[in-house]
Amino acid sequence: MKIAFDCERMKYPHTGLFEYCRQLGLALKATSDPADKVTYYIRKGDKQFFSNEDTFLEQHTLHKFIFPWYKNLDLWHITHQTSMYVPLSRKIKKVMTIHDLNFLYEEKSENKRRNLLKKHQRNIDRVDHIVAISEFTKQDILRNLEVGNKPVTVIYNGCTEEEFPNAEKPAYIPSSPFLLGLGTVNPKKNFHVLIPLLVNNNYELIIAGNNDTNYKDKIMSEADRYQVTDRVKIIGSVSDQDKSWYLKNCEAFLFPSIAEGFGIPPIEAMRFGKPTFLSNSTSLPEIGGTAAYYFNDYEPASMQKVFTDGMNDYLQRKPAAEIIRHAQQFNWENSARAYWEVYKSTLNG
């Protein structure tokens, strides 16, 4: 079997889609049978994240308008639902991963939602098999898009387990115990609701991820309102080594996202056995299961109670080993093996 794996979204470093393409791409090669071959469709500058011995198809922006007529490929894996890089040949089977329909939960106009649904539908109409990264995302697809008789398979994302025993400490080291939020700093991540959790304690709140400047200003405005500005640190994107240090040393991990197709950051925190506090919405209860604590709303008093009760429970029960076991089920090898089964069934269907 000869497959092309689309890594075009690796042009966005320090994002979930970058890690999805990189880690699944590596795992597909590691779990392939001898007769199978993985070719990476990728920008020239991103080949460094794979091996010099790998096979590549070089991605160019012009392919949006004139897509090459590739030969000797059995299947093309479209790794993002709105990709404009889709082979025209009907001889090449196509699998597409849909990560989320987050725009349904964001503050967008009805006209914009309709246009985005049409964009998704165009790609659905061109593929043979759809993969959703959570049951929540699958149900969103079935409710809002027409899939006909095309199979829709749920395959959870993995989570990279990397250790950096000799890594240097990050540039910023908190001066007191700290809480951690991780992810692109934009409105759907909802980080601003965390500020009241700093009242009547000495915690710092560190938020790491690519910044949306306007939303960063909103977070800091909330910090000013609660007079905790000096304990809120929005530090931008961090290296894998720095991220590992923050996850290992935080007191708790906070992820109040209101639009999430899966949510890798909570699993990353759970790998360290950390108390993890999530929104009780979209896919997060499915991913966190009984190993996480949940904010049922975003009223300050309610959130403070959930946080206080959760931290007390964590200290009393000491469930770190249970949390780690929960996280370990999400690994890229399991994901890759499930994708190989989808590839095979698509080609044989």
Residue frames as qw, qx, qy, qz and C-alpha x, y, z in Angstrom:
[[0.000, 0.888, 0.460, 0.000, 0.00, 0.00, 0.00],
 [0.424, 0.137, 0.014, 0.895, 1.38, 3.41, -0.99],
 [0.141, -0.860, -0.486, 0.072, -0.08, 6.33, 0.93],
 [0.279, 0.457, -0.078, 0.841, 0.57, 10.07, 0.88],
 [0.410, -0.643, -0.536, 0.362, 0.28, 11.76, 4.26],
 [0.166, 0.798, 0.166, 0.555, -0.49, 15.48, 4.11],
 [0.568, -0.423, -0.330, 0.624, 1.79, 17.51, 6.43],
 [0.219, 0.621, 0.216, 0.721, 0.93, 20.92, 4.98],
 [0.418, -0.842, -0.186, -0.284, -0.35, 22.16, 8.36],
 [0.769, -0.340, -0.137, 0.523, 3.11, 21.81, 9.84],
 [0.325, 0.523, 0.061, 0.786, 3.66, 25.33, 8.54],
 [0.400, -0.745, -0.005, -0.534, 2.05, 26.42, 11.85],
 [0.496, 0.160, -0.725, 0.450, 4.62, 25.56, 14.58],
 [0.007, -0.009, 0.653, -0.757, 3.64, 25.25, 18.24],
 [0.627, -0.009, -0.027, -0.779, 0.08, 24.22, 17.37],
 [0.724, -0.041, 0.630, -0.278, -1.95, 21.08, 17.82],
 [0.821, 0.542, 0.052, -0.172, -2.12, 20.51, 14.06],
 [0.283, 0.732, -0.617, 0.056, 1.66, 20.67, 13.78],
 [0.333, -0.375, 0.826, -0.257, 2.03, 18.00, 16.44],
 [0.821, 0.234, 0.400, -0.334, -0.76, 15.91, 14.95],
 [0.733, 0.638, -0.210, -0.101, 0.96, 15.78, 11.54],
 [0.168, 0.674, -0.698, 0.173, 4.43, 15.27, 12.92],
 [0.413, -0.306, 0.789, -0.337, 3.65, 12.64, 15.55],
 [0.835, 0.267, 0.380, -0.294, 1.12, 10.66, 13.53],
 [0.626, 0.692, -0.340, -0.116, 3.41, 10.83, 10.49],
 [0.039, 0.568, -0.800, 0.187, 6.27, 9.31, 12.50],
 [0.572, -0.101, 0.721, -0.378, 4.00, 6.69, 14.07],
 [0.829, 0.442, 0.058, -0.336, 2.57, 5.62, 10.70],
 [0.510, 0.623, -0.593, 0.010, 6.04, 4.83, 9.46],
 [0.151, -0.432, 0.818, -0.348, 6.97, 3.02, 12.68],
 [0.615, 0.068, 0.671, -0.408, 3.86, 0.80, 12.57],
 [0.652, 0.492, -0.273, -0.508, 3.78, 0.12, 8.82],
 [0.927, 0.018, 0.369, 0.057, 4.06, -3.35, 7.32],
 [0.485, -0.332, 0.522, 0.618, 7.09, -4.06, 5.08],
 [0.359, 0.409, 0.675, 0.497, 4.90, -3.81, 1.97],
 [0.003, 0.918, 0.395, -0.027, 3.52, -0.39, 2.96],
 [0.494, 0.125, 0.029, 0.860, 5.11, 2.93, 2.10],
 [0.101, -0.873, -0.372, 0.299, 4.43, 6.37, 3.58],
 [0.433, 0.339, 0.171, 0.818, 5.24, 9.49, 1.54],
 [0.178, -0.649, -0.407, 0.618, 5.02, 12.87, 3.24],
 [0.256, 0.723, 0.352, 0.538, 3.42, 15.78, 1.38],
 [0.514, -0.704, -0.204, 0.445, 5.27, 18.66, 3.01],
 [0.187, 0.973, -0.133, 0.019, 6.94, 22.03, 2.60],
 [0.704, 0.457, -0.394, 0.374, 10.64, 21.89, 1.86],
 [0.006, 0.606, -0.482, 0.633, 11.55, 23.62, 5.12],
 [0.716, -0.378, 0.307, -0.501, 9.60, 21.15, 7.24],
 [0.874, 0.210, -0.438, -0.028, 11.34, 18.01, 5.98],
 [0.176, 0.518, -0.666, 0.507, 13.79, 18.45, 8.87],
 [0.595, -0.308, 0.441, -0.598, 11.20, 16.99, 11.24],
 [0.979, 0.093, 0.095, -0.153, 11.44, 13.62, 9.53],
 [0.709, -0.359, 0.477, 0.375, 14.37, 11.50, 8.33],
 [0.151, 0.617, -0.503, -0.587, 16.56, 12.11, 5.29],
 [0.126, -0.062, 0.962, 0.235, 15.72, 8.54, 4.33],
 [0.403, 0.506, 0.644, -0.408, 12.00, 9.31, 4.08],
 [0.273, 0.338, 0.637, 0.637, 10.14, 9.93, 0.82],
 [0.056, 0.550, 0.312, -0.773, 8.61, 13.36, 0.21],
 [0.291, 0.644, 0.525, 0.474, 6.30, 15.17, -2.17],
 [0.257, -0.133, -0.180, 0.940, 7.11, 18.87, -1.98],
 [0.063, 0.770, 0.623, -0.124, 4.12, 21.06, -1.21],
 [0.211, 0.059, 0.158, 0.963, 3.70, 24.42, -2.95],
 [0.256, 0.430, 0.404, -0.766, 1.02, 27.08, -2.50],
 [0.360, 0.300, -0.472, -0.747, 0.31, 26.91, -6.25],
 [0.118, -0.084, -0.985, -0.098, -1.06, 23.41, -5.70],
 [0.270, 0.411, 0.573, -0.655, -4.20, 25.08, -4.35],
 [0.478, 0.587, -0.054, -0.651, -4.97, 26.06, -7.93],
 [0.730, 0.431, -0.478, -0.227, -3.24, 23.40, -10.03],
 [0.726, -0.450, 0.499, -0.146, -2.79, 20.16, -8.15],
 [0.105, 0.492, -0.813, -0.294, -0.13, 17.80, -9.55],
 [0.901, 0.087, -0.195, -0.378, -1.25, 14.54, -11.15],
 [0.275, -0.549, 0.778, -0.132, 0.61, 12.14, -8.89],
 [0.816, 0.153, -0.491, -0.264, 1.05, 8.54, -9.96],
 [0.605, 0.118, -0.735, 0.283, 1.88, 5.37, -8.04],
 [0.181, -0.169, 0.572, -0.782, -0.22, 6.32, -5.01],
 [0.237, -0.346, -0.899, -0.123, -3.05, 4.22, -3.62],
 [0.332, -0.778, -0.533, 0.036, -4.41, 6.60, -0.99],
 [0.201, 0.466, -0.153, 0.848, -4.12, 10.21, 0.11],
 [0.400, -0.581, -0.615, 0.352, -4.69, 11.17, 3.75],
 [0.009, 0.679, 0.094, 0.728, -6.08, 14.71, 3.99],
 [0.473, -0.188, -0.658, 0.555, -5.17, 15.68, 7.54],
 [0.045, 0.316, 0.358, -0.877, -7.37, 18.77, 7.89],
 [0.362, 0.549, 0.744, -0.121, -10.99, 19.19, 6.92],
 [0.308, 0.891, 0.145, -0.301, -10.65, 22.49, 5.04],
 [0.487, -0.365, 0.536, 0.585, -7.50, 21.57, 3.12],
 [0.540, 0.714, -0.071, -0.440, -7.24, 22.86, -0.44],
 [0.114, 0.547, -0.799, -0.221, -4.70, 20.18, -1.30],
 [0.752, 0.097, 0.580, -0.298, -6.79, 17.28, -2.57],
 [0.217, -0.169, 0.802, 0.531, -5.85, 15.01, -5.50],
 [0.571, 0.302, -0.112, -0.755, -8.20, 15.14, -8.48],
 [0.375, 0.209, -0.862, -0.268, -7.54, 11.58, -9.58],
 [0.809, -0.236, 0.034, -0.537, -10.38, 9.20, -8.78],
 [0.826, 0.165, -0.528, 0.105, -7.90, 6.34, -8.80],
 [0.267, 0.240, -0.629, 0.690, -6.44, 7.66, -5.53],
 [0.481, -0.628, -0.610, -0.047, -8.66, 6.85, -2.55],
 [0.066, 0.532, -0.226, 0.813, -9.02, 9.63, -0.02],
 [0.528, -0.535, -0.603, 0.268, -9.29, 9.61, 3.77],
 [0.047, 0.636, -0.064, 0.767, -9.95, 12.90, 5.56],
 [0.407, -0.332, -0.654, 0.544, -9.58, 13.73, 9.25],
 [0.190, -0.748, -0.217, -0.598, -12.04, 16.22, 10.71],
 [0.362, 0.085, -0.612, 0.698, -10.68, 17.67, 13.94],
 [0.011, 0.462, 0.607, -0.646, -13.63, 19.79, 15.00],
 [0.079, 0.666, 0.489, 0.558, -16.49, 22.02, 13.95],
 [0.350, -0.357, -0.437, 0.747, -15.52, 24.61, 16.54],
 [0.027, -0.121, -0.202, -0.972, -17.00, 27.45, 14.54],
 [0.422, -0.512, -0.648, -0.374, -20.45, 26.20, 15.57],
 [0.577, -0.616, -0.454, 0.285, -19.61, 27.17, 19.17],
 [0.397, -0.159, -0.038, 0.903, -17.79, 30.42, 18.52],
 [0.171, 0.732, 0.318, -0.578, -19.24, 33.90, 18.14],
 [0.170, -0.086, 0.625, 0.757, -19.64, 33.89, 14.38],
 [0.505, 0.260, -0.011, -0.823, -22.47, 35.13, 12.19],
 [0.783, 0.219, 0.541, -0.215, -24.94, 32.64, 10.75],
 [0.648, 0.731, -0.148, -0.156, -23.72, 33.55, 7.27],
 [0.100, 0.683, -0.721, 0.054, -20.12, 32.69, 8.20],
 [0.572, -0.167, 0.770, -0.227, -21.24, 29.40, 9.77],
 [0.807, 0.469, 0.275, -0.231, -23.12, 28.48, 6.59],
 [0.492, 0.774, -0.393, -0.070, -20.08, 29.27, 4.44],
 [0.155, -0.546, 0.811, -0.139, -17.79, 27.18, 6.64],
 [0.720, 0.070, 0.644, -0.251, -20.21, 24.26, 6.53],
 [0.747, 0.640, 0.002, -0.179, -20.25, 24.50, 2.73],
 [0.224, 0.746, -0.627, 0.018, -16.45, 24.45, 2.70],
 [0.427, -0.296, 0.831, -0.201, -16.42, 21.31, 4.83],
 [0.786, 0.323, 0.433, -0.299, -19.10, 19.73, 2.70],
 [0.576, 0.719, -0.329, -0.208, -17.12, 20.24, -0.50],
 [0.085, 0.543, -0.832, 0.081, -14.26, 18.17, 0.90],
 [0.586, -0.028, 0.732, -0.346, -16.56, 15.53, 2.36],
 [0.779, 0.506, 0.135, -0.345, -18.05, 15.08, -1.10],
 [0.502, 0.700, -0.501, -0.078, -14.57, 14.35, -2.49],
 [0.078, -0.481, 0.843, -0.226, -13.40, 11.72, 0.00],
 [0.647, -0.035, -0.716, -0.259, -14.10, 8.04, 0.62],
 [0.663, -0.409, -0.579, 0.241, -13.71, 7.75, 4.38],
 [0.136, -0.792, 0.118, -0.584, -13.98, 10.29, 7.23],
 [0.610, -0.175, -0.605, 0.481, -12.11, 10.12, 10.54],
 [0.303, -0.840, -0.046, -0.448, -13.25, 12.15, 13.56],
 [0.363, 0.387, -0.656, 0.537, -10.86, 12.66, 16.47],
 [0.178, -0.005, 0.737, -0.652, -13.58, 12.22, 19.10],
 [0.060, 0.479, 0.874, 0.054, -17.10, 10.88, 19.38],
 [0.050, 0.723, 0.314, -0.613, -18.21, 14.46, 20.04],
 [0.070, 0.480, -0.445, -0.752, -16.77, 15.58, 16.70],
 [0.038, 0.128, 0.925, 0.357, -18.38, 12.61, 14.94],
 [0.073, 0.638, 0.737, -0.214, -21.81, 13.55, 16.25],
 [0.063, 0.692, -0.004, -0.719, -21.25, 17.17, 15.19],
 [0.006, 0.243, -0.720, -0.650, -20.44, 15.92, 11.67],
 [0.017, 0.324, 0.929, 0.179, -23.52, 13.71, 11.48],
 [0.050, 0.705, 0.558, -0.434, -25.80, 16.49, 12.75],
 [0.068, 0.802, -0.010, -0.593, -24.51, 19.26, 10.50],
 [0.148, 0.534, -0.634, -0.540, -23.12, 17.72, 7.31],
 [0.903, 0.245, 0.034, -0.352, -24.21, 15.18, 4.70],
 [0.256, -0.531, 0.793, 0.153, -21.97, 12.13, 4.70],
 [0.739, 0.248, -0.438, -0.448, -24.25, 9.75, 2.76],
 [0.981, -0.168, -0.079, -0.060, -23.07, 6.18, 3.14],
 [0.476, 0.593, -0.503, 0.411, -19.44, 7.12, 3.74],
 [0.744, -0.395, -0.468, 0.269, -18.00, 5.58, 6.91],
 [0.088, -0.822, 0.244, -0.506, -17.14, 7.89, 9.81],
 [0.826, -0.148, -0.457, 0.294, -14.58, 6.36, 12.18],
 [0.353, -0.908, 0.146, -0.169, -13.46, 7.78, 15.54],
 [0.816, 0.103, -0.289, 0.490, -9.70, 7.64, 16.13],
 [0.409, -0.897, -0.062, 0.159, -8.40, 9.49, 19.17],
 [0.338, 0.820, -0.380, 0.262, -5.23, 11.55, 18.94],
 [0.815, -0.137, -0.385, 0.411, -2.13, 10.39, 20.72],
 [0.274, -0.951, 0.121, -0.072, 0.02, 12.28, 23.15],
 [0.632, 0.527, -0.452, 0.345, 3.79, 12.47, 22.93],
 [0.758, -0.647, -0.005, 0.078, 5.68, 11.21, 25.96],
 [0.595, 0.579, -0.273, 0.486, 9.02, 12.97, 25.88],
 [0.658, -0.695, -0.103, 0.270, 11.52, 13.37, 28.70],
 [0.418, 0.770, -0.194, 0.442, 14.27, 15.96, 28.88],
 [0.776, -0.514, -0.237, 0.279, 16.46, 14.97, 31.83],
 [0.586, -0.187, 0.026, 0.788, 19.30, 17.34, 30.90],
 [0.167, 0.743, 0.376, 0.528, 17.19, 20.27, 29.73],
 [0.203, 0.084, -0.300, 0.928, 17.89, 23.74, 31.07],
 [0.049, 0.588, 0.654, -0.473, 15.21, 25.52, 33.06],
 [0.281, 0.774, 0.458, 0.335, 12.92, 27.94, 31.18],
 [0.270, 0.416, -0.080, 0.865, 13.80, 31.60, 30.94],
 [0.404, -0.491, 0.111, -0.764, 10.91, 32.44, 33.26],
 [0.427, -0.135, -0.852, 0.271, 10.79, 30.59, 36.60],
 [0.427, -0.726, -0.307, -0.444, 7.80, 31.41, 38.85],
 [0.089, 0.449, -0.580, 0.674, 8.62, 32.75, 42.29],
 [0.510, -0.110, 0.584, -0.622, 5.66, 30.95, 43.93],
 [0.422, 0.191, 0.886, 0.022, 3.51, 27.85, 43.29],
 [0.261, 0.328, -0.301, -0.857, 1.82, 28.16, 39.92],
 [0.673, 0.408, 0.569, -0.237, -1.17, 27.04, 37.88],
 [0.192, -0.274, 0.647, 0.685, -0.71, 26.37, 34.17],
 [0.658, 0.591, 0.325, -0.335, -2.83, 26.98, 31.09],
 [0.333, -0.311, 0.685, 0.568, -1.54, 25.80, 27.73],
 [0.466, 0.548, 0.672, 0.175, -2.85, 26.46, 24.22],
 [0.244, 0.401, 0.296, 0.832, -3.27, 29.16, 21.62],
 [0.083, -0.411, -0.478, 0.772, -4.25, 32.29, 23.53],
 [0.173, -0.185, -0.460, -0.851, -7.49, 33.16, 21.78],
 [0.509, -0.216, 0.179, -0.814, -11.13, 33.65, 22.86],
 [0.846, -0.082, -0.395, -0.348, -12.26, 30.03, 22.39],
 [0.574, 0.102, -0.700, 0.414, -9.67, 28.90, 24.95],
 [0.510, -0.724, -0.328, -0.329, -11.53, 31.04, 27.51],
 [0.618, 0.024, -0.495, 0.611, -8.47, 31.65, 29.70],
 [0.060, -0.463, 0.150, -0.871, -9.78, 34.94, 31.08],
 [0.713, -0.503, -0.232, -0.431, -12.30, 33.10, 33.30],
 [0.806, -0.107, -0.463, 0.354, -9.40, 31.66, 35.31],
 [0.184, 0.536, -0.285, 0.773, -8.36, 34.97, 36.86],
 [0.579, -0.596, 0.083, -0.550, -10.72, 34.76, 39.91],
 [0.940, -0.170, -0.279, 0.103, -8.98, 31.54, 40.94],
 [0.544, 0.308, -0.354, 0.695, -6.02, 33.68, 42.04],
 [0.331, -0.677, 0.065, -0.654, -8.04, 35.49, 44.71],
 [0.694, -0.588, 0.262, -0.322, -7.10, 34.78, 48.35],
 [0.941, -0.135, 0.174, 0.258, -4.00, 32.71, 47.54],
 [0.185, -0.779, 0.394, 0.452, -0.46, 33.25, 46.30],
 [0.747, 0.227, 0.559, 0.278, -0.61, 31.19, 43.09],
 [0.081, 0.482, -0.411, -0.770, 0.80, 32.51, 39.85],
 [0.762, 0.462, 0.425, -0.159, -1.05, 31.72, 36.63],
 [0.168, -0.444, 0.623, 0.622, 1.16, 30.94, 33.65],
 [0.733, 0.544, 0.327, -0.247, -0.46, 30.80, 30.22],
 [0.296, -0.441, 0.650, 0.543, 1.76, 29.46, 27.43],
 [0.559, 0.454, 0.670, 0.179, 0.93, 29.49, 23.73],
 [0.267, 0.278, 0.373, 0.844, 0.81, 31.64, 20.61],
 [0.011, -0.466, -0.460, 0.756, -0.80, 34.96, 21.50],
 [0.105, 0.711, 0.516, 0.467, -3.82, 36.72, 20.06],
 [0.251, 0.152, -0.272, 0.916, -2.91, 40.25, 21.18],
 [0.406, -0.407, -0.141, -0.806, -6.49, 41.46, 21.61],
 [0.810, -0.394, -0.399, -0.173, -7.41, 38.47, 23.74],
 [0.619, -0.022, -0.453, 0.642, -4.24, 38.79, 25.79],
 [0.034, -0.310, 0.139, -0.940, -5.36, 42.33, 26.59],
 [0.660, -0.428, -0.275, -0.553, -8.71, 40.99, 27.78],
 [0.808, -0.235, -0.484, 0.241, -7.02, 38.52, 30.12],
 [0.431, 0.050, -0.341, 0.834, -4.80, 41.23, 31.59],
 [0.289, -0.422, -0.079, -0.856, -7.81, 43.54, 31.97],
 [0.792, -0.431, -0.366, -0.230, -9.45, 40.86, 34.11],
 [0.717, -0.097, -0.419, 0.548, -6.23, 40.50, 36.09],
 [0.120, 0.284, -0.165, 0.937, -6.24, 44.23, 36.73],
 [0.544, -0.475, -0.240, -0.648, -9.89, 44.10, 37.86],
 [0.867, -0.413, -0.279, -0.021, -9.05, 41.43, 40.44],
 [0.186, -0.892, 0.387, -0.145, -5.76, 43.16, 41.38],
 [0.859, -0.258, 0.416, 0.152, -3.62, 40.12, 40.52],
 [0.580, 0.792, -0.177, -0.075, -1.76, 41.53, 37.50],
 [0.030, -0.735, 0.675, -0.056, 1.64, 40.72, 38.97],
 [0.522, -0.198, 0.821, -0.121, 0.69, 37.02, 39.22],
 [0.780, 0.503, 0.345, -0.142, -0.57, 36.50, 35.65],
 [0.214, -0.562, 0.599, 0.529, 2.16, 35.65, 33.15],
 [0.803, 0.535, 0.218, -0.146, 1.32, 35.19, 29.46],
 [0.460, -0.600, 0.514, 0.406, 4.64, 33.94, 28.15],
 [0.496, 0.591, -0.432, -0.466, 3.97, 33.09, 24.48],
 [0.944, 0.174, -0.261, -0.105, 4.88, 29.84, 22.78],
 [0.469, -0.669, 0.575, -0.049, 7.38, 27.58, 24.52],
 [0.368, 0.421, -0.812, -0.167, 9.73, 24.81, 23.43],
 [0.827, -0.184, -0.497, -0.189, 8.91, 21.17, 24.15],
 [0.550, 0.036, -0.605, 0.575, 11.56, 21.19, 26.87],
 [0.097, -0.169, 0.314, -0.929, 10.12, 24.27, 28.57],
 [0.679, -0.228, -0.264, -0.646, 6.59, 22.91, 28.26],
 [0.768, -0.113, -0.621, 0.106, 7.69, 19.70, 29.94],
 [0.306, 0.075, -0.544, 0.778, 9.23, 21.67, 32.82],
 [0.353, -0.185, 0.112, -0.910, 6.06, 23.72, 33.37],
 [0.782, -0.180, -0.415, -0.428, 3.85, 20.61, 33.24],
 [0.685, -0.033, -0.649, 0.329, 6.08, 18.74, 35.67],
 [0.303, -0.024, -0.486, 0.819, 6.24, 21.59, 38.18],
 [0.336, -0.372, -0.157, -0.851, 2.77, 23.16, 38.10],
 [0.294, -0.033, 0.734, -0.611, 0.34, 22.67, 41.00],
 [0.538, 0.449, 0.673, -0.236, -2.59, 22.12, 38.63],
 [0.162, 0.025, 0.612, 0.774, -3.47, 22.35, 34.95],
 [0.314, 0.560, 0.453, -0.618, -6.40, 24.53, 33.83],
 [0.094, 0.010, 0.705, 0.703, -8.11, 24.26, 30.44],
 [0.320, 0.467, 0.565, -0.600, -11.48, 26.05, 30.30],
 [0.016, 0.110, -0.623, -0.774, -11.84, 25.81, 26.50],
 [0.550, 0.362, 0.429, -0.619, -15.34, 26.20, 25.07],
 [0.772, 0.550, -0.111, -0.299, -14.57, 24.75, 21.60],
 [0.211, -0.563, 0.795, 0.082, -12.42, 21.64, 21.43],
 [0.800, 0.245, -0.409, -0.365, -12.41, 18.69, 19.04],
 [0.835, -0.040, -0.506, 0.213, -10.08, 16.67, 21.25],
 [0.368, -0.878, 0.182, -0.248, -7.71, 18.54, 23.55],
 [0.805, 0.224, -0.422, 0.352, -4.12, 17.29, 23.67],
 [0.070, 0.586, -0.448, 0.671, -2.89, 19.72, 26.41],
 [0.709, -0.457, 0.242, -0.480, -5.02, 18.11, 29.16],
 [0.993, 0.020, -0.106, 0.052, -3.63, 14.68, 28.27],
 [0.531, 0.526, -0.394, 0.535, -0.11, 16.12, 28.35],
 [0.274, -0.581, 0.417, -0.644, -0.76, 17.34, 31.90],
 [0.903, -0.250, 0.110, -0.332, -2.31, 14.04, 32.94],
 [0.833, 0.320, -0.389, 0.229, 0.85, 12.25, 31.80],
 [0.242, 0.420, -0.554, 0.677, 2.48, 13.93, 34.80],
 [0.391, -0.399, -0.795, 0.236, -0.38, 12.93, 37.12],
 [0.040, 0.041, -0.201, 0.978, -1.48, 16.52, 37.59],
 [0.219, 0.579, 0.666, -0.415, -4.91, 17.62, 38.84],
 [0.127, 0.096, 0.549, 0.820, -6.56, 18.76, 35.62],
 [0.238, 0.553, 0.518, -0.608, -9.53, 21.15, 35.51],
 [0.152, 0.129, 0.694, 0.692, -11.55, 21.27, 32.29],
 [0.464, 0.074, -0.052, -0.881, -14.67, 22.79, 30.82],
 [0.461, 0.189, 0.842, -0.208, -17.68, 20.52, 30.98],
 [0.563, 0.670, 0.101, -0.474, -18.35, 21.10, 27.28],
 [0.583, 0.606, -0.461, -0.283, -17.62, 19.87, 23.75],
 [0.833, 0.191, -0.519, 0.019, -15.20, 16.91, 23.69],
 [0.065, 0.593, -0.627, 0.501, -13.42, 17.53, 26.99],
 [0.710, -0.304, 0.451, -0.448, -15.53, 15.30, 29.29],
 [0.959, 0.258, -0.073, -0.091, -15.02, 12.48, 26.78],
 [0.599, 0.551, -0.454, 0.362, -11.25, 12.96, 26.85],
 [0.093, -0.547, 0.575, -0.602, -10.78, 13.70, 30.55],
 [0.640, -0.219, -0.731, -0.090, -13.20, 11.03, 31.76],
 [0.652, -0.713, -0.251, -0.064, -13.35, 10.51, 35.51],
 [0.741, -0.124, -0.149, 0.643, -9.69, 11.46, 35.87],
 [0.202, 0.314, 0.035, 0.927, -10.36, 15.20, 35.55],
 [0.011, -0.553, -0.563, 0.614, -12.34, 17.87, 37.41],
 [0.204, 0.488, 0.589, 0.611, -14.90, 19.99, 35.57],
 [0.082, 0.226, 0.192, -0.951, -16.11, 23.58, 35.61],
 [0.236, 0.528, 0.815, 0.031, -19.88, 23.42, 35.05],
 [0.189, 0.929, 0.277, 0.158, -20.11, 27.17, 34.45],
 [0.556, 0.330, -0.131, 0.752, -17.84, 30.21, 34.52],
 [0.358, -0.865, -0.093, -0.337, -19.22, 32.11, 37.49],
 [0.204, 0.633, -0.594, 0.452, -16.28, 33.04, 39.74],
 [0.552, -0.407, 0.534, -0.494, -17.76, 31.58, 42.95],
 [0.963, 0.116, 0.109, -0.218, -18.69, 28.33, 41.23],
 [0.722, 0.537, -0.379, 0.217, -15.26, 27.97, 39.62],
 [0.049, -0.626, 0.608, -0.486, -13.51, 28.72, 42.90],
 [0.770, -0.254, 0.422, -0.406, -15.53, 25.98, 44.61],
 [0.951, 0.299, -0.074, -0.032, -14.75, 23.43, 41.88],
 [0.486, 0.632, -0.485, 0.359, -11.07, 24.31, 42.07],
 [0.291, -0.549, 0.590, -0.517, -10.88, 24.22, 45.89],
 [0.883, -0.103, 0.313, -0.335, -12.87, 20.99, 46.15],
 [0.881, 0.429, -0.195, 0.043, -10.80, 19.40, 43.38],
 [0.299, 0.639, -0.581, 0.405, -7.47, 20.32, 44.93],
 [0.524, -0.420, 0.559, -0.486, -8.64, 19.01, 48.33],
 [0.959, 0.109, 0.135, -0.222, -9.78, 15.76, 46.70],
 [0.713, 0.564, -0.375, 0.184, -6.46, 15.42, 44.91],
 [0.014, 0.614, -0.632, 0.473, -4.48, 15.93, 48.11],
 [0.684, -0.270, 0.495, -0.464, -6.61, 13.47, 50.05],
 [0.947, 0.200, 0.184, -0.170, -6.96, 10.66, 47.49],
 [0.256, -0.613, 0.636, 0.391, -3.55, 11.06, 45.79],
 [0.817, 0.386, 0.404, -0.143, -4.85, 9.81, 42.40],
 [0.099, 0.742, -0.485, -0.451, -1.72, 10.64, 40.35],
 [0.262, -0.183, 0.915, 0.247, -1.15, 7.02, 39.30],
 [0.436, 0.530, 0.714, -0.140, -4.78, 6.70, 38.19],
 [0.296, 0.858, 0.007, -0.420, -4.53, 9.93, 36.18],
 [0.053, -0.580, 0.702, 0.409, -1.34, 8.74, 34.47],
 [0.375, 0.109, 0.913, 0.114, -2.97, 5.41, 33.53],
 [0.434, 0.726, 0.455, -0.280, -5.88, 7.28, 32.00],
 [0.195, 0.835, -0.274, -0.435, -3.54, 9.43, 29.89],
 [0.287, -0.404, 0.806, 0.323, -1.49, 6.48, 28.67],
 [0.592, 0.399, 0.700, -0.014, -4.35, 5.11, 26.58],
 [0.424, 0.892, 0.083, -0.136, -3.90, 8.09, 24.25],
 [0.463, -0.526, 0.515, 0.493, -0.72, 7.28, 22.34],
 [0.392, 0.621, -0.350, -0.581, 0.31, 7.77, 18.73],
 [0.008, -0.209, 0.955, 0.211, 1.10, 4.11, 18.12],
 [0.314, 0.401, 0.814, -0.278, -2.51, 3.18, 18.89],
 [0.378, 0.707, 0.099, -0.590, -3.70, 6.02, 16.65],
 [0.187, 0.534, -0.662, -0.491, -1.43, 4.96, 13.77],
 [0.140, 0.016, 0.987, 0.075, -2.55, 1.32, 13.92],
 [0.367, 0.572, 0.616, -0.398, -6.18, 2.44, 13.80],
 [0.333, 0.713, -0.195, -0.585, -5.43, 4.61, 10.75],
 [0.023, 0.320, -0.875, -0.363, -3.76, 1.70, 8.96],
 [0.277, 0.317, 0.898, -0.128, -6.99, -0.26, 9.46],
 [0.365, 0.731, 0.266, -0.512, -8.96, 2.63, 7.95],
 [0.168, 0.603, -0.557, -0.546, -6.58, 2.82, 4.98],
 [0.108, -0.084, 0.972, 0.193, -6.93, -0.90, 4.34],
 [0.314, 0.499, 0.765, -0.259, -10.71, -0.90, 4.61],
 [0.305, 0.739, 0.004, -0.600, -10.93, 2.14, 2.30],
 [0.142, 0.484, -0.718, -0.480, -8.83, 0.47, -0.37],
 [0.042, 0.049, 0.994, 0.090, -10.72, -2.81, -0.07],
 [0.333, 0.433, 0.585, -0.600, -14.18, -1.26, 0.15]]
